[in-house]
Structures are given as C-alpha cells and as structure tokens.
C-alpha cells in the first residue's frame, strides 16, 4: 500500500478539509491544504528567510500551502508512518 490516508483537520467542515497522506514507498508526505495567498508566500521569504543558494520565490513547479497548527499530531503520525511503513 504505497499511499496511506493519515487524517484530516479535526475541525473541518464538509468539503474544506486539509488532509495528510503518507506515501510509504516513496518516503513522502502528500498534504492538501489551503493555498497560500501571494502576500503569505512573500512573507515566508521576507520574514522567514530561505536556504542559502535558493531564490526567495516559489518555483513554478511548487506551491506553499497552509494547514492549521491543530493538525500537528496528524503530521507527526504521518512522519511516524514513513519511519515504520510496515506498521499499518
């Protein structure tokens, strides 16, 4: 089972659900969230900074998403699933 559903925002309403999956074969998380606004994306780089040697802009093939902090336990669970892909 390469892609495994982990969880959704516990306070989500119908049709508005940030969601997390783990692709245990690829060792990746798949995250559905709210699309960051242009202002939020700009603030990520102007206030948060970036890695040395990287442009202060989102590449065309990437995007910044927002998920609520209350989903931290779901993200931890997803990371654990990648560490132990046989524990399903």
PyMOL Python script that loads the backbone (N, CA, C, O; Angstrom):
from pymol import cmd

cmd.read_pdbstr("""\
ATOM      1  N   UNK A   1       0.850  -1.189   0.000  1.00  0.00           N
ATOM      2  CA  UNK A   1       0.000   0.000   0.000  1.00  0.00           C
ATOM      3  C   UNK A   1       0.886   1.240   0.000  1.00  0.00           C
ATOM      4  O   UNK A   1       1.297   1.694   1.068  1.00  0.00           O
ATOM      5  N   UNK A   2       1.186   1.790  -1.148  1.00  0.00           N
ATOM      6  CA  UNK A   2       2.113   2.913  -1.198  1.00  0.00           C
ATOM      7  C   UNK A   2       1.575   4.221  -0.621  1.00  0.00           C
ATOM      8  O   UNK A   2       2.340   4.950   0.012  1.00  0.00           O
ATOM      9  N   UNK A   3       0.311   4.549  -0.806  1.00  0.00           N
ATOM     10  CA  UNK A   3      -0.238   5.801  -0.275  1.00  0.00           C
ATOM     11  C   UNK A   3      -1.276   5.458   0.776  1.00  0.00           C
ATOM     12  O   UNK A   3      -2.209   4.692   0.532  1.00  0.00           O
ATOM     13  N   UNK A   4      -1.091   6.045   1.960  1.00  0.00           N
ATOM     14  CA  UNK A   4      -1.948   5.729   3.108  1.00  0.00           C
ATOM     15  C   UNK A   4      -2.568   7.013   3.657  1.00  0.00           C
ATOM     16  O   UNK A   4      -1.855   7.971   3.955  1.00  0.00           O
ATOM     17  N   UNK A   5      -3.888   7.031   3.789  1.00  0.00           N
ATOM     18  CA  UNK A   5      -4.587   8.160   4.415  1.00  0.00           C
ATOM     19  C   UNK A   5      -4.174   8.218   5.880  1.00  0.00           C
ATOM     20  O   UNK A   5      -4.180   7.201   6.572  1.00  0.00           O
ATOM     21  N   UNK A   6      -3.815   9.414   6.352  1.00  0.00           N
ATOM     22  CA  UNK A   6      -3.416   9.581   7.748  1.00  0.00           C
ATOM     23  C   UNK A   6      -4.495  10.308   8.542  1.00  0.00           C
ATOM     24  O   UNK A   6      -4.871   9.853   9.622  1.00  0.00           O
ATOM     25  N   UNK A   7      -5.000  11.428   8.027  1.00  0.00           N
ATOM     26  CA  UNK A   7      -6.029  12.144   8.762  1.00  0.00           C
ATOM     27  C   UNK A   7      -6.380  13.471   8.120  1.00  0.00           C
ATOM     28  O   UNK A   7      -5.728  13.935   7.185  1.00  0.00           O
ATOM     29  N   UNK A   8      -7.450  14.072   8.664  1.00  0.00           N
ATOM     30  CA  UNK A   8      -7.903  15.385   8.196  1.00  0.00           C
ATOM     31  C   UNK A   8      -7.969  16.340   9.381  1.00  0.00           C
ATOM     32  O   UNK A   8      -7.890  15.924  10.537  1.00  0.00           O
ATOM     33  N   UNK A   9      -8.111  17.605   9.079  1.00  0.00           N
ATOM     34  CA  UNK A   9      -8.292  18.629  10.102  1.00  0.00           C
ATOM     35  C   UNK A   9      -9.482  18.224  10.967  1.00  0.00           C
ATOM     36  O   UNK A   9     -10.591  18.086  10.449  1.00  0.00           O
ATOM     37  N   UNK A  10      -9.281  18.029  12.270  1.00  0.00           N
ATOM     38  CA  UNK A  10     -10.378  17.575  13.123  1.00  0.00           C
ATOM     39  C   UNK A  10     -11.540  18.554  13.232  1.00  0.00           C
ATOM     40  O   UNK A  10     -12.628  18.177  13.668  1.00  0.00           O
ATOM     41  N   UNK A  11     -11.323  19.793  12.844  1.00  0.00           N
ATOM     42  CA  UNK A  11     -12.394  20.789  12.921  1.00  0.00           C
ATOM     43  C   UNK A  11     -12.933  21.166  11.549  1.00  0.00           C
ATOM     44  O   UNK A  11     -13.607  22.186  11.412  1.00  0.00           O
ATOM     45  N   UNK A  12     -12.650  20.369  10.545  1.00  0.00           N
ATOM     46  CA  UNK A  12     -13.056  20.726   9.186  1.00  0.00           C
ATOM     47  C   UNK A  12     -14.542  20.521   8.970  1.00  0.00           C
ATOM     48  O   UNK A  12     -15.182  19.669   9.587  1.00  0.00           O
ATOM     49  N   UNK A  13     -15.057  21.327   8.079  1.00  0.00           N
ATOM     50  CA  UNK A  13     -16.437  21.188   7.636  1.00  0.00           C
ATOM     51  C   UNK A  13     -16.427  20.375   6.348  1.00  0.00           C
ATOM     52  O   UNK A  13     -15.362  20.086   5.803  1.00  0.00           O
ATOM     53  N   UNK A  14     -17.589  20.011   5.869  1.00  0.00           N
ATOM     54  CA  UNK A  14     -17.681  19.242   4.630  1.00  0.00           C
ATOM     55  C   UNK A  14     -17.072  20.021   3.468  1.00  0.00           C
ATOM     56  O   UNK A  14     -17.415  21.182   3.242  1.00  0.00           O
ATOM     57  N   UNK A  15     -16.167  19.375   2.735  1.00  0.00           N
ATOM     58  CA  UNK A  15     -15.591  19.978   1.544  1.00  0.00           C
ATOM     59  C   UNK A  15     -14.446  20.947   1.787  1.00  0.00           C
ATOM     60  O   UNK A  15     -13.893  21.490   0.829  1.00  0.00           O
ATOM     61  N   UNK A  16     -14.077  21.179   3.032  1.00  0.00           N
ATOM     62  CA  UNK A  16     -12.987  22.103   3.341  1.00  0.00           C
ATOM     63  C   UNK A  16     -12.056  21.421   4.328  1.00  0.00           C
ATOM     64  O   UNK A  16     -11.976  21.813   5.492  1.00  0.00           O
ATOM     65  N   UNK A  17     -11.356  20.403   3.858  1.00  0.00           N
ATOM     66  CA  UNK A  17     -10.632  19.535   4.771  1.00  0.00           C
ATOM     67  C   UNK A  17      -9.154  19.397   4.439  1.00  0.00           C
ATOM     68  O   UNK A  17      -8.795  18.579   3.593  1.00  0.00           O
ATOM     69  N   UNK A  18      -8.284  20.177   5.083  1.00  0.00           N
ATOM     70  CA  UNK A  18      -6.874  19.881   4.933  1.00  0.00           C
ATOM     71  C   UNK A  18      -6.636  18.413   5.306  1.00  0.00           C
ATOM     72  O   UNK A  18      -7.138  17.935   6.324  1.00  0.00           O
ATOM     73  N   UNK A  19      -5.879  17.715   4.485  1.00  0.00           N
ATOM     74  CA  UNK A  19      -5.724  16.265   4.597  1.00  0.00           C
ATOM     75  C   UNK A  19      -4.259  15.882   4.454  1.00  0.00           C
ATOM     76  O   UNK A  19      -3.495  16.554   3.760  1.00  0.00           O
ATOM     77  N   UNK A  20      -3.871  14.787   5.124  1.00  0.00           N
ATOM     78  CA  UNK A  20      -2.496  14.292   5.042  1.00  0.00           C
ATOM     79  C   UNK A  20      -2.510  12.812   4.685  1.00  0.00           C
ATOM     80  O   UNK A  20      -3.259  12.022   5.259  1.00  0.00           O
ATOM     81  N   UNK A  21      -1.655  12.453   3.715  1.00  0.00           N
ATOM     82  CA  UNK A  21      -1.413  11.059   3.343  1.00  0.00           C
ATOM     83  C   UNK A  21       0.082  10.805   3.457  1.00  0.00           C
ATOM     84  O   UNK A  21       0.876  11.744   3.409  1.00  0.00           O
ATOM     85  N   UNK A  22       0.471   9.551   3.608  1.00  0.00           N
ATOM     86  CA  UNK A  22       1.881   9.162   3.585  1.00  0.00           C
ATOM     87  C   UNK A  22       2.091   8.193   2.435  1.00  0.00           C
ATOM     88  O   UNK A  22       1.376   7.198   2.319  1.00  0.00           O
ATOM     89  N   UNK A  23       3.065   8.479   1.588  1.00  0.00           N
ATOM     90  CA  UNK A  23       3.464   7.560   0.520  1.00  0.00           C
ATOM     91  C   UNK A  23       4.673   6.815   1.063  1.00  0.00           C
ATOM     92  O   UNK A  23       5.805   7.289   0.963  1.00  0.00           O
ATOM     93  N   UNK A  24       4.422   5.646   1.636  1.00  0.00           N
ATOM     94  CA  UNK A  24       5.492   4.907   2.297  1.00  0.00           C
ATOM     95  C   UNK A  24       6.501   4.342   1.311  1.00  0.00           C
ATOM     96  O   UNK A  24       7.665   4.160   1.667  1.00  0.00           O
ATOM     97  N   UNK A  25       6.091   4.061   0.093  1.00  0.00           N
ATOM     98  CA  UNK A  25       7.040   3.564  -0.912  1.00  0.00           C
ATOM     99  C   UNK A  25       8.041   4.647  -1.306  1.00  0.00           C
ATOM    100  O   UNK A  25       9.232   4.371  -1.453  1.00  0.00           O
ATOM    101  N   UNK A  26       7.563   5.873  -1.477  1.00  0.00           N
ATOM    102  CA  UNK A  26       8.427   6.982  -1.897  1.00  0.00           C
ATOM    103  C   UNK A  26       9.064   7.707  -0.713  1.00  0.00           C
ATOM    104  O   UNK A  26      10.010   8.475  -0.889  1.00  0.00           O
ATOM    105  N   UNK A  27       8.540   7.461   0.507  1.00  0.00           N
ATOM    106  CA  UNK A  27       9.041   8.174   1.675  1.00  0.00           C
ATOM    107  C   UNK A  27       8.663   9.643   1.653  1.00  0.00           C
ATOM    108  O   UNK A  27       9.478  10.505   1.981  1.00  0.00           O
ATOM    109  N   UNK A  28       7.419   9.930   1.264  1.00  0.00           N
ATOM    110  CA  UNK A  28       6.960  11.313   1.127  1.00  0.00           C
ATOM    111  C   UNK A  28       5.605  11.514   1.793  1.00  0.00           C
ATOM    112  O   UNK A  28       4.826  10.573   1.942  1.00  0.00           O
ATOM    113  N   UNK A  29       5.339  12.753   2.191  1.00  0.00           N
ATOM    114  CA  UNK A  29       4.017  13.143   2.661  1.00  0.00           C
ATOM    115  C   UNK A  29       3.301  13.852   1.525  1.00  0.00           C
ATOM    116  O   UNK A  29       3.914  14.594   0.757  1.00  0.00           O
ATOM    117  N   UNK A  30       2.016  13.621   1.425  1.00  0.00           N
ATOM    118  CA  UNK A  30       1.148  14.334   0.485  1.00  0.00           C
ATOM    119  C   UNK A  30       0.199  15.152   1.347  1.00  0.00           C
ATOM    120  O   UNK A  30      -0.515  14.603   2.186  1.00  0.00           O
ATOM    121  N   UNK A  31       0.191  16.461   1.141  1.00  0.00           N
ATOM    122  CA  UNK A  31      -0.581  17.341   2.011  1.00  0.00           C
ATOM    123  C   UNK A  31      -1.515  18.207   1.186  1.00  0.00           C
ATOM    124  O   UNK A  31      -1.092  18.910   0.268  1.00  0.00           O
ATOM    125  N   UNK A  32      -2.799  18.143   1.531  1.00  0.00           N
ATOM    126  CA  UNK A  32      -3.808  19.023   0.938  1.00  0.00           C
ATOM    127  C   UNK A  32      -4.080  20.111   1.956  1.00  0.00           C
ATOM    128  O   UNK A  32      -4.376  19.823   3.116  1.00  0.00           O
ATOM    129  N   UNK A  33      -3.983  21.347   1.533  1.00  0.00           N
ATOM    130  CA  UNK A  33      -4.249  22.450   2.440  1.00  0.00           C
ATOM    131  C   UNK A  33      -4.812  23.628   1.678  1.00  0.00           C
ATOM    132  O   UNK A  33      -5.125  23.538   0.491  1.00  0.00           O
ATOM    133  N   UNK A  34      -4.932  24.724   2.381  1.00  0.00           N
ATOM    134  CA  UNK A  34      -5.429  25.934   1.751  1.00  0.00           C
ATOM    135  C   UNK A  34      -4.275  26.592   0.998  1.00  0.00           C
ATOM    136  O   UNK A  34      -3.163  26.661   1.522  1.00  0.00           O
ATOM    137  N   UNK A  35      -4.514  27.068  -0.198  1.00  0.00           N
ATOM    138  CA  UNK A  35      -3.481  27.732  -0.982  1.00  0.00           C
ATOM    139  C   UNK A  35      -3.095  29.045  -0.308  1.00  0.00           C
ATOM    140  O   UNK A  35      -3.956  29.866   0.012  1.00  0.00           O
ATOM    141  N   UNK A  36      -1.801  29.234  -0.096  1.00  0.00           N
ATOM    142  CA  UNK A  36      -1.322  30.480   0.492  1.00  0.00           C
ATOM    143  C   UNK A  36      -1.552  31.625  -0.489  1.00  0.00           C
ATOM    144  O   UNK A  36      -1.441  31.455  -1.703  1.00  0.00           O
ATOM    145  N   UNK A  37      -1.871  32.776   0.054  1.00  0.00           N
ATOM    146  CA  UNK A  37      -2.026  33.959  -0.793  1.00  0.00           C
ATOM    147  C   UNK A  37      -0.645  34.431  -1.256  1.00  0.00           C
ATOM    148  O   UNK A  37       0.376  34.003  -0.718  1.00  0.00           O
ATOM    149  N   UNK A  38      -0.625  35.298  -2.237  1.00  0.00           N
ATOM    150  CA  UNK A  38       0.646  35.874  -2.710  1.00  0.00           C
ATOM    151  C   UNK A  38       1.348  36.601  -1.570  1.00  0.00           C
ATOM    152  O   UNK A  38       2.568  36.521  -1.429  1.00  0.00           O
ATOM    153  N   UNK A  39       0.572  37.309  -0.761  1.00  0.00           N
ATOM    154  CA  UNK A  39       1.147  38.029   0.385  1.00  0.00           C
ATOM    155  C   UNK A  39       1.777  37.050   1.377  1.00  0.00           C
ATOM    156  O   UNK A  39       2.878  37.296   1.871  1.00  0.00           O
ATOM    157  N   UNK A  40       1.094  35.946   1.671  1.00  0.00           N
ATOM    158  CA  UNK A  40       1.642  34.959   2.602  1.00  0.00           C
ATOM    159  C   UNK A  40       2.928  34.339   2.056  1.00  0.00           C
ATOM    160  O   UNK A  40       3.895  34.151   2.794  1.00  0.00           O
ATOM    161  N   UNK A  41       2.934  34.025   0.774  1.00  0.00           N
ATOM    162  CA  UNK A  41       4.132  33.449   0.156  1.00  0.00           C
ATOM    163  C   UNK A  41       5.298  34.435   0.228  1.00  0.00           C
ATOM    164  O   UNK A  41       6.428  34.043   0.516  1.00  0.00           O
ATOM    165  N   UNK A  42       5.027  35.695  -0.029  1.00  0.00           N
ATOM    166  CA  UNK A  42       6.070  36.722   0.050  1.00  0.00           C
ATOM    167  C   UNK A  42       6.601  36.833   1.469  1.00  0.00           C
ATOM    168  O   UNK A  42       7.810  36.949   1.671  1.00  0.00           O
ATOM    169  N   UNK A  43       5.718  36.798   2.448  1.00  0.00           N
ATOM    170  CA  UNK A  43       6.128  36.888   3.851  1.00  0.00           C
ATOM    171  C   UNK A  43       6.973  35.694   4.271  1.00  0.00           C
ATOM    172  O   UNK A  43       7.856  35.834   5.118  1.00  0.00           O
ATOM    173  N   UNK A  44       6.719  34.519   3.695  1.00  0.00           N
ATOM    174  CA  UNK A  44       7.533  33.338   4.020  1.00  0.00           C
ATOM    175  C   UNK A  44       9.002  33.635   3.760  1.00  0.00           C
ATOM    176  O   UNK A  44       9.868  33.276   4.558  1.00  0.00           O
ATOM    177  N   UNK A  45       9.273  34.288   2.649  1.00  0.00           N
ATOM    178  CA  UNK A  45      10.660  34.580   2.286  1.00  0.00           C
ATOM    179  C   UNK A  45      11.185  35.852   2.936  1.00  0.00           C
ATOM    180  O   UNK A  45      12.343  35.898   3.351  1.00  0.00           O
ATOM    181  N   UNK A  46      10.345  36.897   3.032  1.00  0.00           N
ATOM    182  CA  UNK A  46      10.825  38.165   3.586  1.00  0.00           C
ATOM    183  C   UNK A  46      10.988  38.099   5.101  1.00  0.00           C
ATOM    184  O   UNK A  46      11.897  38.723   5.648  1.00  0.00           O
ATOM    185  N   UNK A  47      10.123  37.355   5.788  1.00  0.00           N
ATOM    186  CA  UNK A  47      10.196  37.254   7.246  1.00  0.00           C
ATOM    187  C   UNK A  47      10.823  35.942   7.704  1.00  0.00           C
ATOM    188  O   UNK A  47      11.533  35.904   8.709  1.00  0.00           O
ATOM    189  N   UNK A  48      10.560  34.875   6.968  1.00  0.00           N
ATOM    190  CA  UNK A  48      11.035  33.561   7.386  1.00  0.00           C
ATOM    191  C   UNK A  48      12.391  33.191   6.821  1.00  0.00           C
ATOM    192  O   UNK A  48      13.103  32.367   7.396  1.00  0.00           O
ATOM    193  N   UNK A  49      12.755  33.798   5.691  1.00  0.00           N
ATOM    194  CA  UNK A  49      14.037  33.506   5.070  1.00  0.00           C
ATOM    195  C   UNK A  49      13.980  32.269   4.190  1.00  0.00           C
ATOM    196  O   UNK A  49      12.916  31.692   3.970  1.00  0.00           O
ATOM    197  N   UNK A  50      15.154  31.871   3.685  1.00  0.00           N
ATOM    198  CA  UNK A  50      15.245  30.709   2.810  1.00  0.00           C
ATOM    199  C   UNK A  50      16.621  30.080   2.975  1.00  0.00           C
ATOM    200  O   UNK A  50      17.497  30.651   3.624  1.00  0.00           O
ATOM    201  N   UNK A  51      16.805  28.926   2.398  1.00  0.00           N
ATOM    202  CA  UNK A  51      18.084  28.224   2.483  1.00  0.00           C
ATOM    203  C   UNK A  51      19.131  28.933   1.625  1.00  0.00           C
ATOM    204  O   UNK A  51      18.799  29.482   0.574  1.00  0.00           O
ATOM    205  N   UNK A  52      20.388  28.926   2.061  1.00  0.00           N
ATOM    206  CA  UNK A  52      21.444  29.551   1.257  1.00  0.00           C
ATOM    207  C   UNK A  52      21.480  28.973  -0.156  1.00  0.00           C
ATOM    208  O   UNK A  52      21.375  27.761  -0.347  1.00  0.00           O
ATOM    209  N   UNK A  53      21.628  29.854  -1.139  1.00  0.00           N
ATOM    210  CA  UNK A  53      21.707  29.415  -2.524  1.00  0.00           C
ATOM    211  C   UNK A  53      20.367  29.213  -3.200  1.00  0.00           C
ATOM    212  O   UNK A  53      20.316  28.844  -4.373  1.00  0.00           O
ATOM    213  N   UNK A  54      19.276  29.451  -2.479  1.00  0.00           N
ATOM    214  CA  UNK A  54      17.941  29.301  -3.053  1.00  0.00           C
ATOM    215  C   UNK A  54      17.324  30.674  -3.281  1.00  0.00           C
ATOM    216  O   UNK A  54      17.535  31.603  -2.501  1.00  0.00           O
ATOM    217  N   UNK A  55      16.566  30.786  -4.352  1.00  0.00           N
ATOM    218  CA  UNK A  55      15.878  32.048  -4.630  1.00  0.00           C
ATOM    219  C   UNK A  55      14.805  32.309  -3.589  1.00  0.00           C
ATOM    220  O   UNK A  55      14.250  31.376  -3.008  1.00  0.00           O
ATOM    221  N   UNK A  56      14.519  33.563  -3.360  1.00  0.00           N
ATOM    222  CA  UNK A  56      13.467  33.951  -2.429  1.00  0.00           C
ATOM    223  C   UNK A  56      12.142  34.049  -3.166  1.00  0.00           C
ATOM    224  O   UNK A  56      11.494  35.096  -3.172  1.00  0.00           O
ATOM    225  N   UNK A  57      11.752  32.954  -3.780  1.00  0.00           N
ATOM    226  CA  UNK A  57      10.489  32.885  -4.516  1.00  0.00           C
ATOM    227  C   UNK A  57      10.098  31.421  -4.675  1.00  0.00           C
ATOM    228  O   UNK A  57      10.949  30.531  -4.640  1.00  0.00           O
ATOM    229  N   UNK A  58       8.824  31.187  -4.848  1.00  0.00           N
ATOM    230  CA  UNK A  58       8.321  29.828  -5.038  1.00  0.00           C
ATOM    231  C   UNK A  58       8.543  29.418  -6.495  1.00  0.00           C
ATOM    232  O   UNK A  58       8.075  30.104  -7.403  1.00  0.00           O
ATOM    233  N   UNK A  59       9.247  28.312  -6.729  1.00  0.00           N
ATOM    234  CA  UNK A  59       9.427  27.853  -8.110  1.00  0.00           C
ATOM    235  C   UNK A  59       8.077  27.525  -8.753  1.00  0.00           C
ATOM    236  O   UNK A  59       7.116  27.197  -8.056  1.00  0.00           O
ATOM    237  N   UNK A  60       8.011  27.613 -10.057  1.00  0.00           N
ATOM    238  CA  UNK A  60       6.760  27.374 -10.782  1.00  0.00           C
ATOM    239  C   UNK A  60       6.173  25.992 -10.525  1.00  0.00           C
ATOM    240  O   UNK A  60       4.955  25.826 -10.595  1.00  0.00           O
ATOM    241  N   UNK A  61       7.003  25.002 -10.232  1.00  0.00           N
ATOM    242  CA  UNK A  61       6.513  23.636 -10.038  1.00  0.00           C
ATOM    243  C   UNK A  61       6.195  23.327  -8.568  1.00  0.00           C
ATOM    244  O   UNK A  61       5.925  22.176  -8.226  1.00  0.00           O
ATOM    245  N   UNK A  62       6.225  24.337  -7.703  1.00  0.00           N
ATOM    246  CA  UNK A  62       5.938  24.160  -6.282  1.00  0.00           C
ATOM    247  C   UNK A  62       4.876  25.160  -5.835  1.00  0.00           C
ATOM    248  O   UNK A  62       4.549  26.106  -6.552  1.00  0.00           O
ATOM    249  N   UNK A  63       4.340  24.926  -4.621  1.00  0.00           N
ATOM    250  CA  UNK A  63       3.368  25.855  -4.050  1.00  0.00           C
ATOM    251  C   UNK A  63       3.502  25.849  -2.537  1.00  0.00           C
ATOM    252  O   UNK A  63       4.002  24.884  -1.959  1.00  0.00           O
ATOM    253  N   UNK A  64       3.066  26.903  -1.904  1.00  0.00           N
ATOM    254  CA  UNK A  64       3.015  26.976  -0.451  1.00  0.00           C
ATOM    255  C   UNK A  64       1.566  26.772  -0.047  1.00  0.00           C
ATOM    256  O   UNK A  64       0.659  27.406  -0.587  1.00  0.00           O
ATOM    257  N   UNK A  65       1.363  25.881   0.907  1.00  0.00           N
ATOM    258  CA  UNK A  65       0.014  25.643   1.412  1.00  0.00           C
ATOM    259  C   UNK A  65      -0.039  26.008   2.887  1.00  0.00           C
ATOM    260  O   UNK A  65       0.987  26.111   3.559  1.00  0.00           O
ATOM    261  N   UNK A  66      -1.252  26.199   3.369  1.00  0.00           N
ATOM    262  CA  UNK A  66      -1.478  26.479   4.789  1.00  0.00           C
ATOM    263  C   UNK A  66      -2.279  25.327   5.374  1.00  0.00           C
ATOM    264  O   UNK A  66      -3.226  24.836   4.758  1.00  0.00           O
ATOM    265  N   UNK A  67      -1.892  24.903   6.563  1.00  0.00           N
ATOM    266  CA  UNK A  67      -2.707  23.957   7.324  1.00  0.00           C
ATOM    267  C   UNK A  67      -2.730  24.461   8.763  1.00  0.00           C
ATOM    268  O   UNK A  67      -1.774  25.100   9.204  1.00  0.00           O
ATOM    269  N   UNK A  68      -3.804  24.186   9.502  1.00  0.00           N
ATOM    270  CA  UNK A  68      -3.883  24.694  10.865  1.00  0.00           C
ATOM    271  C   UNK A  68      -2.911  23.969  11.799  1.00  0.00           C
ATOM    272  O   UNK A  68      -2.635  22.783  11.624  1.00  0.00           O
ATOM    273  N   UNK A  69      -2.401  24.695  12.789  1.00  0.00           N
ATOM    274  CA  UNK A  69      -1.467  24.124  13.763  1.00  0.00           C
ATOM    275  C   UNK A  69      -2.080  22.938  14.509  1.00  0.00           C
ATOM    276  O   UNK A  69      -1.356  22.059  14.977  1.00  0.00           O
ATOM    277  N   UNK A  70      -3.395  22.911  14.620  1.00  0.00           N
ATOM    278  CA  UNK A  70      -4.045  21.803  15.329  1.00  0.00           C
ATOM    279  C   UNK A  70      -3.829  20.462  14.624  1.00  0.00           C
ATOM    280  O   UNK A  70      -4.134  19.406  15.178  1.00  0.00           O
ATOM    281  N   UNK A  71      -3.299  20.514  13.393  1.00  0.00           N
ATOM    282  CA  UNK A  71      -3.020  19.274  12.657  1.00  0.00           C
ATOM    283  C   UNK A  71      -1.628  18.716  12.955  1.00  0.00           C
ATOM    284  O   UNK A  71      -1.228  17.719  12.355  1.00  0.00           O
ATOM    285  N   UNK A  72      -0.885  19.340  13.869  1.00  0.00           N
ATOM    286  CA  UNK A  72       0.460  18.853  14.207  1.00  0.00           C
ATOM    287  C   UNK A  72       0.463  17.368  14.585  1.00  0.00           C
ATOM    288  O   UNK A  72       1.353  16.644  14.138  1.00  0.00           O
ATOM    289  N   UNK A  73      -0.497  16.881  15.392  1.00  0.00           N
ATOM    290  CA  UNK A  73      -0.488  15.446  15.706  1.00  0.00           C
ATOM    291  C   UNK A  73      -0.661  14.563  14.464  1.00  0.00           C
ATOM    292  O   UNK A  73      -0.107  13.466  14.398  1.00  0.00           O
ATOM    293  N   UNK A  74      -1.423  15.042  13.492  1.00  0.00           N
ATOM    294  CA  UNK A  74      -1.626  14.270  12.259  1.00  0.00           C
ATOM    295  C   UNK A  74      -0.333  14.245  11.447  1.00  0.00           C
ATOM    296  O   UNK A  74       0.011  13.218  10.862  1.00  0.00           O
ATOM    297  N   UNK A  75       0.381  15.363  11.409  1.00  0.00           N
ATOM    298  CA  UNK A  75       1.670  15.393  10.708  1.00  0.00           C
ATOM    299  C   UNK A  75       2.674  14.466  11.389  1.00  0.00           C
ATOM    300  O   UNK A  75       3.433  13.769  10.715  1.00  0.00           O
ATOM    301  N   UNK A  76       2.681  14.454  12.721  1.00  0.00           N
ATOM    302  CA  UNK A  76       3.579  13.537  13.439  1.00  0.00           C
ATOM    303  C   UNK A  76       3.236  12.087  13.125  1.00  0.00           C
ATOM    304  O   UNK A  76       4.125  11.260  12.921  1.00  0.00           O
ATOM    305  N   UNK A  77       1.954  11.786  13.088  1.00  0.00           N
ATOM    306  CA  UNK A  77       1.515  10.431  12.753  1.00  0.00           C
ATOM    307  C   UNK A  77       1.973  10.053  11.345  1.00  0.00           C
ATOM    308  O   UNK A  77       2.401   8.922  11.116  1.00  0.00           O
ATOM    309  N   UNK A  78       1.886  10.990  10.406  1.00  0.00           N
ATOM    310  CA  UNK A  78       2.324  10.727   9.032  1.00  0.00           C
ATOM    311  C   UNK A  78       3.827  10.482   8.982  1.00  0.00           C
ATOM    312  O   UNK A  78       4.286   9.583   8.278  1.00  0.00           O
ATOM    313  N   UNK A  79       4.592  11.273   9.720  1.00  0.00           N
ATOM    314  CA  UNK A  79       6.043  11.073   9.757  1.00  0.00           C
ATOM    315  C   UNK A  79       6.386   9.728  10.383  1.00  0.00           C
ATOM    316  O   UNK A  79       7.306   9.047   9.928  1.00  0.00           O
ATOM    317  N   UNK A  80       5.656   9.343  11.419  1.00  0.00           N
ATOM    318  CA  UNK A  80       5.862   8.024  12.025  1.00  0.00           C
ATOM    319  C   UNK A  80       5.572   6.912  11.025  1.00  0.00           C
ATOM    320  O   UNK A  80       6.261   5.893  11.008  1.00  0.00           O
ATOM    321  N   UNK A  81       4.550   7.108  10.192  1.00  0.00           N
ATOM    322  CA  UNK A  81       4.205   6.101   9.178  1.00  0.00           C
ATOM    323  C   UNK A  81       5.348   5.924   8.182  1.00  0.00           C
ATOM    324  O   UNK A  81       5.574   4.822   7.682  1.00  0.00           O
ATOM    325  N   UNK A  82       6.067   7.004   7.893  1.00  0.00           N
ATOM    326  CA  UNK A  82       7.213   6.901   6.983  1.00  0.00           C
ATOM    327  C   UNK A  82       8.388   6.198   7.655  1.00  0.00           C
ATOM    328  O   UNK A  82       9.150   5.488   6.998  1.00  0.00           O
ATOM    329  N   UNK A  83       8.533   6.398   8.966  1.00  0.00           N
ATOM    330  CA  UNK A  83       9.612   5.733   9.699  1.00  0.00           C
ATOM    331  C   UNK A  83       9.360   4.246   9.872  1.00  0.00           C
ATOM    332  O   UNK A  83      10.300   3.453   9.921  1.00  0.00           O
ATOM    333  N   UNK A  84       8.085   3.867   9.965  1.00  0.00           N
ATOM    334  CA  UNK A  84       7.715   2.465  10.181  1.00  0.00           C
ATOM    335  C   UNK A  84       6.650   2.045   9.180  1.00  0.00           C
ATOM    336  O   UNK A  84       5.509   1.806   9.573  1.00  0.00           O
ATOM    337  N   UNK A  85       6.992   1.948   7.887  1.00  0.00           N
ATOM    338  CA  UNK A  85       5.973   1.655   6.872  1.00  0.00           C
ATOM    339  C   UNK A  85       5.319   0.288   7.024  1.00  0.00           C
ATOM    340  O   UNK A  85       4.261   0.054   6.442  1.00  0.00           O
ATOM    341  N   UNK A  86       5.916  -0.620   7.788  1.00  0.00           N
ATOM    342  CA  UNK A  86       5.302  -1.937   7.960  1.00  0.00           C
ATOM    343  C   UNK A  86       4.256  -1.941   9.058  1.00  0.00           C
ATOM    344  O   UNK A  86       3.462  -2.878   9.147  1.00  0.00           O
ATOM    345  N   UNK A  87       4.238  -0.908   9.901  1.00  0.00           N
ATOM    346  CA  UNK A  87       3.241  -0.813  10.974  1.00  0.00           C
ATOM    347  C   UNK A  87       1.985  -0.149  10.450  1.00  0.00           C
ATOM    348  O   UNK A  87       1.756   1.032  10.711  1.00  0.00           O
ATOM    349  N   UNK A  88       1.177  -0.876   9.726  1.00  0.00           N
ATOM    350  CA  UNK A  88      -0.014  -0.291   9.100  1.00  0.00           C
ATOM    351  C   UNK A  88      -1.258  -0.732   9.779  1.00  0.00           C
ATOM    352  O   UNK A  88      -2.353  -0.335   9.381  1.00  0.00           O
TER     353      UNK A  88
END
""", "prot")
cmd.dss("prot")
cmd.show_as("cartoon", "prot")
cmd.util.cbc("prot")
cmd.orient("prot")
